[in-house]
Amino acid sequence: MDSKAYYVLLSMVEGLGPRRLAALIEFMGSAEKVWYGSEAALRSIPGIPAKVISSLLDRRRELKPEAETQKLADSGIGVISIEEPEYPLLLKNIFDPPKILYFKGKKSILNKEMFAIVGARKATHYGLTAARAIAGELSHAGLGIVSGMARGIDTAAHRGALDSGGITIAVLGCGVDVVYPRENRNIMEEIIQKGAVISEFPPGTSPVAGNFPQRNRLISGLSCGVLVIEAAEKSGSLITVDFALEQGREVFAVPGQVTNRMNRGCHRLIRQGACLVENAGDILEELGLAVPDQGVLPGRELCGVSGNIYLTDEEKRVYNIISDDPISSETIICSTGIRPSEVMSMLLVMELKGLVRQLPGQRYVRSILV
């Protein structure tokens, strides 16, 4: 029986995380010997709680290696053990790498050069726009994007990579057969088709809060650097940063409005030495990678400004007032002095051209091509 079958079984033992499993394997000699070890030998191992050994013994009576392996195959779920050459090299070298990874998607991308983007779940339009654009730019430069498929910044980063034709990995705090959050079902399927979703948690694992800090060390561990976009002072994204620093990864942060508490975590990171990021070029230069197209990053090109779409002088006046921050139609009208009916007509035309996007409450923002 393949050794990774025993890693699969051991991953299903409650309370048996990477460090405890490593201690068991070191003492017993292999994953197979841990699984079949005598109760007396297992209970003699220092540092392993009695309840964990009891759980192991219970699971051993319930589970069969062949049956569990077949279940995974039938579900289209792949498994990579730390002993295999396909296991991500960067991840293998962190302090406590998982012994196995469950995945759905393309195994071949797991050793591509990756960069992580994380941030707030309740992100602003500014943050979402930045995440999507920068992810697209980095993808254009050849980097894969790693994130956690959470709401907000994570989802925007995955979307930016996918829409630019790049690859992306979603690291889950649940089983790879569990969609969380539920509204991300479609993007999860797209990631599986074009990239991969991975987890160290066995299939069926629910997304409980305690899983996410453990998940975060994999996000940074897979990546050459981590970018944070919109993080409050006690944001979970800062846990990923702590892991990144422990793992020797570069840390980057996008600044935001000083009046928005959502940006305090990023601003603190910048004060502490994180690289300030305005676009993907800042990241590529810091990592010593080439900026594509002589420094022109298509994800930052604004419709209309590129010259591909003609705007009248009055339309330019309206367009130039609109930015990444939502602005109401009343403010646009007052700022331009153009008649309300004409402004609303121009906004409609620009929306149809893909230049601007209307948000609830007749507020408008620029659209960015990524």
C-alpha positions as CSV (number, residue, x, y, z in Angstrom):
1,M,0.0,0.0,0.0
2,D,1.3,3.5,-1.0
3,S,2.5,5.4,2.1
4,K,0.3,8.4,1.2
5,A,-2.8,6.2,1.9
6,Y,-1.7,6.1,5.5
7,Y,-1.2,9.9,5.5
8,V,-4.8,10.2,4.3
9,L,-6.0,8.0,7.2
10,L,-3.9,9.9,9.7
11,S,-5.2,13.2,8.5
12,M,-8.6,12.1,9.5
13,V,-7.6,11.7,13.2
14,E,-8.9,14.6,15.3
15,G,-6.2,16.7,16.9
16,L,-3.4,15.2,14.9
17,G,-1.8,18.2,13.2
18,P,1.4,18.4,11.2
19,R,3.7,18.7,14.2
20,R,2.2,15.9,16.2
21,L,2.2,13.7,13.2
22,A,5.8,14.5,12.5
23,A,6.6,13.5,16.1
24,L,4.7,10.2,15.7
25,I,6.5,9.3,12.5
26,E,9.9,10.2,13.9
27,F,9.2,7.9,16.9
28,M,7.6,5.0,15.0
29,G,9.6,5.2,11.7
30,S,6.8,5.7,9.1
31,A,3.2,6.6,8.6
32,E,2.3,3.0,8.1
33,K,3.9,2.0,11.4
34,V,2.1,4.8,13.2
35,W,-1.2,3.5,11.8
36,Y,-0.5,-0.1,12.8
37,G,1.5,0.7,15.9
38,S,0.6,-1.0,19.2
39,E,-1.4,1.0,21.7
40,A,1.4,0.8,24.3
41,A,4.0,2.1,21.8
42,L,1.7,5.0,20.7
43,R,0.9,6.0,24.3
44,S,4.6,6.1,25.2
45,I,5.4,8.8,22.7
46,P,6.1,12.1,24.6
47,G,4.1,15.2,23.8
48,I,1.1,13.4,22.2
49,P,-2.2,13.9,24.3
50,A,-3.9,10.7,25.3
51,K,-7.1,11.8,23.6
52,V,-5.3,12.0,20.3
53,I,-4.0,8.5,20.6
54,S,-7.6,7.4,21.6
55,S,-8.9,9.1,18.5
56,L,-6.3,7.4,16.4
57,L,-7.2,4.0,17.7
58,D,-10.9,4.7,17.1
59,R,-10.3,5.7,13.5
60,R,-8.1,2.7,12.9
61,R,-11.1,0.5,13.8
62,E,-13.4,2.4,11.5
63,L,-11.3,3.1,8.4
64,K,-9.6,0.9,5.8
65,P,-6.8,2.2,3.6
66,E,-8.1,0.8,0.3
67,A,-11.6,2.0,0.8
68,E,-10.6,5.6,1.7
69,T,-8.2,5.7,-1.3
70,Q,-11.0,4.6,-3.6
71,K,-13.4,7.2,-2.2
72,L,-11.0,9.9,-3.1
73,A,-10.5,8.6,-6.6
74,D,-14.3,8.4,-7.1
75,S,-14.6,12.0,-6.0
76,G,-11.9,13.3,-8.4
77,I,-9.8,14.4,-5.4
78,G,-6.0,14.0,-5.8
79,V,-3.5,13.6,-3.0
80,I,0.2,14.5,-2.9
81,S,2.4,13.4,-0.1
82,I,5.5,15.3,1.1
83,E,7.6,12.3,-0.1
84,E,6.6,12.9,-3.8
85,P,8.6,15.1,-6.2
86,E,5.3,17.0,-7.2
87,Y,5.0,18.3,-3.7
88,P,5.5,22.1,-3.8
89,L,9.2,22.8,-3.0
90,L,8.7,26.1,-1.3
91,L,6.0,24.6,1.0
92,K,8.2,21.6,1.8
93,N,10.8,23.9,3.3
94,I,8.6,25.7,5.8
95,F,8.7,24.9,9.5
96,D,5.7,22.5,9.7
97,P,4.6,21.5,6.2
98,P,1.6,19.3,5.9
99,K,2.4,15.6,5.2
100,I,-0.2,15.5,2.4
101,L,-2.2,18.0,0.3
102,Y,-5.6,17.2,-1.1
103,F,-6.3,18.9,-4.4
104,K,-8.7,19.4,-7.2
105,G,-7.4,20.8,-10.5
106,K,-4.0,20.8,-12.2
107,K,-1.3,19.2,-10.1
108,S,1.3,20.5,-12.6
109,I,0.9,24.1,-11.4
110,L,1.8,23.5,-7.8
111,N,5.5,24.1,-8.4
112,K,5.0,27.2,-10.5
113,E,6.3,30.5,-9.1
114,M,3.5,31.9,-7.0
115,F,2.6,35.2,-5.3
116,A,0.0,35.6,-2.6
117,I,-2.7,38.3,-2.3
118,V,-4.8,38.5,0.8
119,G,-7.0,41.1,2.5
120,A,-10.3,42.1,3.9
121,R,-13.5,40.1,3.4
122,K,-15.6,43.3,3.7
123,A,-13.5,45.1,1.2
124,T,-14.2,48.5,-0.4
125,H,-14.5,49.1,-4.1
126,Y,-11.0,50.6,-4.0
127,G,-9.6,47.4,-2.5
128,L,-11.4,45.1,-4.8
129,T,-10.3,47.1,-7.8
130,A,-6.7,47.1,-6.7
131,A,-6.7,43.3,-6.0
132,R,-8.2,42.4,-9.3
133,A,-5.9,44.7,-11.3
134,I,-2.6,43.8,-9.5
135,A,-3.4,40.1,-9.7
136,G,-4.0,40.5,-13.5
137,E,-0.8,42.4,-13.9
138,L,1.3,39.8,-12.0
139,S,-0.4,37.0,-14.0
140,H,0.6,38.9,-17.2
141,A,4.2,38.8,-15.8
142,G,4.1,35.1,-15.4
143,L,3.4,34.7,-11.6
144,G,0.6,32.5,-10.4
145,I,-1.7,34.0,-7.7
146,V,-2.4,32.3,-4.4
147,S,-5.2,33.3,-2.1
148,G,-7.8,31.8,0.2
149,M,-11.0,32.1,-1.8
150,A,-12.7,34.1,1.0
151,R,-15.1,36.9,0.2
152,G,-13.6,40.3,-0.8
153,I,-10.0,40.7,-1.6
154,D,-9.3,36.9,-2.0
155,T,-12.1,36.5,-4.6
156,A,-11.0,39.6,-6.4
157,A,-7.4,38.4,-6.7
158,H,-8.5,35.0,-8.0
159,R,-10.8,36.7,-10.5
160,G,-8.0,39.0,-11.7
161,A,-5.7,36.1,-12.4
162,L,-8.4,34.1,-14.2
163,D,-9.6,37.0,-16.3
164,S,-6.1,37.7,-17.5
165,G,-5.5,34.1,-18.6
166,G,-3.2,33.3,-15.6
167,I,-3.2,30.5,-13.1
168,T,-4.4,30.7,-9.5
169,I,-4.4,28.4,-6.5
170,A,-7.1,28.6,-3.8
171,V,-6.0,27.3,-0.4
172,L,-9.0,26.3,1.6
173,G,-9.7,26.1,5.4
174,C,-12.1,23.2,4.7
175,G,-12.2,20.1,2.5
176,V,-11.6,20.6,-1.2
177,D,-15.1,19.2,-1.8
178,V,-16.7,21.9,0.4
179,V,-17.7,25.3,-1.3
180,Y,-17.1,28.2,1.1
181,P,-18.4,30.8,0.9
182,R,-21.4,29.3,-1.0
183,E,-21.6,32.2,-3.5
184,N,-18.1,31.2,-4.7
185,R,-19.3,27.9,-6.3
186,N,-18.8,29.2,-9.9
187,I,-15.4,30.7,-9.3
188,M,-14.3,27.6,-7.5
189,E,-15.2,25.5,-10.5
190,E,-13.3,27.9,-12.8
191,I,-10.2,27.7,-10.5
192,I,-10.4,23.9,-10.6
193,Q,-10.5,24.0,-14.5
194,K,-7.7,26.5,-14.9
195,G,-5.7,26.1,-11.6
196,A,-6.1,24.2,-8.4
197,V,-7.9,24.2,-5.1
198,I,-5.9,22.6,-2.3
199,S,-6.2,21.8,1.4
200,E,-4.4,19.9,4.1
201,F,-7.8,19.1,5.6
202,P,-9.5,15.9,4.5
203,P,-12.6,16.0,2.3
204,G,-15.8,16.8,4.2
205,T,-14.0,19.1,6.7
206,S,-16.2,22.1,7.6
207,P,-14.8,25.6,7.5
208,V,-14.6,26.2,11.2
209,A,-12.7,29.3,12.5
210,G,-9.8,27.4,13.9
211,N,-8.8,26.0,10.5
212,F,-8.0,29.4,8.9
213,P,-4.9,30.4,10.7
214,Q,-3.5,26.9,9.9
215,R,-4.6,27.5,6.3
216,N,-2.8,30.9,6.2
217,R,0.6,29.4,6.7
218,L,0.1,27.4,3.4
219,I,-0.8,30.6,1.5
220,S,2.5,32.2,2.4
221,G,4.4,29.0,2.3
222,L,3.5,28.4,-1.4
223,S,4.5,32.0,-2.4
224,C,7.6,34.0,-3.0
225,G,5.8,37.1,-1.4
226,V,2.6,38.3,0.1
227,L,0.6,41.4,-0.7
228,V,-1.9,42.7,1.8
229,I,-4.8,44.9,0.6
230,E,-7.1,46.5,3.2
231,A,-6.4,45.0,6.6
232,A,-7.7,46.3,9.9
233,E,-5.4,46.4,12.9
234,K,-6.5,42.9,14.0
235,S,-7.1,41.4,10.6
236,G,-6.7,37.7,9.9
237,S,-4.5,38.7,7.0
238,L,-1.9,39.8,9.4
239,I,-1.6,36.2,10.6
240,T,-0.6,35.4,7.0
241,V,2.0,38.1,7.2
242,D,3.4,36.7,10.5
243,F,3.8,33.3,8.8
244,A,5.4,35.0,5.7
245,L,8.0,36.7,7.9
246,E,8.8,33.4,9.7
247,Q,9.2,31.7,6.3
248,G,11.4,34.4,4.9
249,R,8.9,35.7,2.4
250,E,8.8,39.3,1.1
251,V,5.8,41.4,2.5
252,F,4.0,44.1,0.5
253,A,1.1,46.4,1.3
254,V,-1.2,48.7,-0.7
255,P,-1.9,52.0,1.1
256,G,-5.4,53.4,1.5
257,Q,-7.3,56.3,2.9
258,V,-6.0,57.3,6.3
259,T,-9.6,57.9,7.5
260,N,-10.6,54.4,6.8
261,R,-9.9,52.0,9.7
262,M,-9.7,49.2,7.2
263,N,-6.3,50.4,6.1
264,R,-4.6,50.7,9.5
265,G,-3.1,47.2,9.3
266,C,-1.5,47.9,5.9
267,H,-0.2,51.3,7.0
268,R,1.4,49.7,10.1
269,L,3.1,47.1,7.8
270,I,4.4,49.9,5.6
271,R,5.8,51.7,8.7
272,Q,7.5,48.5,9.8
273,G,9.2,48.0,6.4
274,A,6.7,46.3,4.1
275,C,7.1,47.5,0.5
276,L,4.5,50.1,-0.5
277,V,2.7,48.9,-3.6
278,E,0.9,51.1,-6.2
279,N,1.0,48.6,-9.0
280,A,2.4,45.2,-9.9
281,G,5.7,46.9,-11.2
282,D,6.6,47.7,-7.5
283,I,6.3,44.0,-6.7
284,L,8.2,42.7,-9.7
285,E,11.0,45.2,-9.2
286,E,11.4,44.2,-5.5
287,L,11.4,40.5,-6.4
288,G,14.0,41.1,-9.2
289,L,11.6,40.1,-12.0
290,A,11.1,41.7,-15.3
291,V,8.3,44.1,-15.8
292,P,6.5,43.1,-19.1
293,D,6.0,45.3,-22.1
294,Q,8.7,47.8,-21.2
295,G,6.9,48.7,-18.0
296,V,3.4,49.0,-19.4
297,L,1.1,46.9,-17.3
298,P,-2.2,46.4,-19.0
299,G,-4.2,45.8,-15.8
300,R,-3.6,49.5,-14.9
301,E,-4.8,50.8,-18.3
302,L,-8.0,52.7,-17.9
303,C,-10.6,52.6,-20.6
304,G,-10.8,55.8,-22.6
305,V,-7.4,57.0,-21.4
306,S,-5.6,54.5,-23.7
307,G,-7.0,56.1,-26.8
308,N,-8.9,53.1,-27.9
309,I,-12.3,54.8,-27.2
310,Y,-13.1,58.3,-28.4
311,L,-14.5,60.8,-25.9
312,T,-15.8,64.2,-26.5
313,D,-14.4,67.1,-24.4
314,E,-17.5,67.1,-22.3
315,E,-17.4,63.3,-21.8
316,K,-13.7,63.7,-20.8
317,R,-14.7,66.3,-18.2
318,V,-17.2,63.8,-16.7
319,Y,-14.9,60.8,-17.0
320,N,-12.0,62.6,-15.3
321,I,-14.1,63.3,-12.2
322,I,-14.8,59.6,-11.8
323,S,-12.2,57.5,-10.0
324,D,-11.8,54.2,-8.1
325,D,-13.8,55.8,-5.3
326,P,-17.6,55.8,-5.8
327,I,-19.0,59.2,-6.7
328,S,-22.7,60.2,-6.9
329,S,-24.3,61.5,-10.0
330,E,-25.3,64.7,-8.1
331,T,-21.6,65.4,-7.3
332,I,-20.6,64.8,-10.9
333,I,-23.3,67.2,-12.1
334,C,-22.3,69.9,-9.6
335,S,-18.6,69.5,-10.4
336,T,-18.9,69.7,-14.2
337,G,-21.7,72.4,-14.4
338,I,-23.2,70.3,-17.3
339,R,-27.0,69.9,-17.4
340,P,-28.2,66.9,-15.4
341,S,-29.9,65.3,-18.4
342,E,-26.7,65.5,-20.5
343,V,-24.6,64.1,-17.6
344,M,-26.9,61.2,-17.1
345,S,-26.9,60.5,-20.9
346,M,-23.1,60.6,-21.0
347,L,-22.9,58.3,-18.0
348,L,-25.2,55.8,-19.7
349,V,-23.1,55.9,-22.9
350,M,-19.8,55.4,-20.9
351,E,-21.4,52.6,-19.0
352,L,-22.3,50.8,-22.2
353,K,-18.8,51.4,-23.5
354,G,-17.4,49.8,-20.4
355,L,-15.7,53.0,-19.2
356,V,-17.6,53.3,-15.9
357,R,-19.7,51.1,-13.7
358,Q,-22.8,52.1,-11.8
359,L,-23.2,51.1,-8.2
360,P,-26.3,51.2,-6.0
361,G,-27.5,54.7,-5.2
362,Q,-26.6,56.2,-8.6
363,R,-22.9,56.2,-7.7
364,Y,-20.2,55.6,-10.3
365,V,-16.7,54.2,-10.5
366,R,-14.2,53.7,-13.3
367,S,-13.9,50.3,-14.9
368,I,-10.5,48.8,-15.2
369,L,-9.5,46.3,-17.9
370,V,-7.8,43.3,-16.4
